[in-house]
Amino acid sequence: MVFAPLAQSIPAFATGAALLFVATIMARALEDLSWGEVAESAPAVVTAIAIPLSYSIADGIGLGFITYALVKLISGNAARCPLAVYLVAAVFVLKFALLS
């Protein structure tokens, strides 16, 4: 709480470089994905691309959760996905629908 005013003093355009840096670090992890399995690779790619494009790590991760849950539902592997993933994805859907 003491450092909150300091964090708020940083302009929004200055955080873009940090978000891009996080995206490049995540891009390194993309080589370890099993690219043959779309249910695993598509959400990771959506997350890595959405973070710098949305200027928000939380929004990028939210889109990744939504994509993962949708891919599991569409592919018929809904039972292999934890309930917590569906709950987090639903919260992000509500966030995007109500706060955008």
N, C-alpha and C positions, 0 to 999 in steps of 0.2 A: 504494500500500500504506500510505502514511503517513496518508492521509485515510480509510481504511476504518473505523476506530472511530467517526469523526465521522458517516459515512454510516449506520452501524448504530445510532447514537443517535437517529435520527429515527424516531418511531413510525410504524407502518404506516398509521394513519388519516390522517396528515398528507400522505402521498403521493397521496391520492385527488384532491386539487385539481390536482396536476401532471398526473396521468393524464387528467383531464377537459379540461385545457388542451390537451394533445396531441391528444385526440380532436376538439376544436373546430377546431384548425388543420387536421387531416386532413379535417374536414367541408367546409372551404372548397375543398379540392381536388376534392370530389365533383362540383362544378358543371362541371368540365372533362371529366368522363367521357362516353364515348359511351353514353348510356343505352339506345340501341336494341340494343346488343350485350351480352347477359346474361353472356357469358363474361368480359367485362372489368369490368362494373359490380358483379356480385354479390360477388366476392371483396373488392372495395374497401369495399362497404357492410358486409359481415360483419366486416372488420377494424376499421372505424371504430366499429362498435357493440360489438364484443367487447372492445376496449381498456378502456373505462370500466366495463363490466359485470364483467370478470374482474379488475379492478384490476392488470392486468399488460400492459405493452406487448408483451412477448415472447409471451405466450399469445394476444393479439389478432392479432399478425402470424402466429403459427403457424396459427391458424384460417384466416387469409386464404390462406396457402400451401396448406393442405389443400383449401379451397374452390376455389381456382384450379385445382389439379391435378385435382380431381374433375370440375369443369365441363368442362375440356378433354377429359378421358377420355370423359365421357358425351356430349359434343357431337360426338365423332368427329374432333376437332382435336388428337389426342394428339401427332401428329408436329410440330405447330407450337409445341409447348411444349418448352423446353430440359430436358435430362435433370437438370440441377441443381435445377430446381423440384420434380421428382418425388422426388429424393433428400432435399431439405429437408423436403418434405411427409411423407415416410416417417419421418424422424427425429422430427418433431413428433407424428405418430401414435403412435410408440413412446413418446415422452415422456408424452403424455396417457394412454396405456393403462397404462404401467408405474408412473408416478409419481403418479397421481391416486388 
